[in-house]
Amino acid sequence: MKRTDPSVETGGEDGGVECPYCGSTDTVREHPKGPSLCRSMHYCNGCEQPFERFG
């Protein structure tokens, strides 16, 4: 039985998450995976800062 590699899953929110710097929800997910499987990389269009989202 072939098992799927969990690192290729890209579920989760694509955008609209709250920026930890300015509180804006004008954000986009730049990459579904960050340094680990529970983190994703996002970018805030409001304050132009990248940030990691845990979840």
C-alpha positions, 0 to 999 in steps of 0.5 A: 500500500502506497502512503502519501508524503504528508509534506505535499499536502497544501491544505489550510487558509490561503489568505485573509489571516490576521497579520501579527504586526499590523492586524490587517487581514489583507494577507496572502499565503506565499508558500503552504509550507514553512520550516516545518509542516505546522507552519506556513509562510504569509505576506501582509499587503498592509505593512508589507511584512512576511510572517509565519502562521502556525496551525 
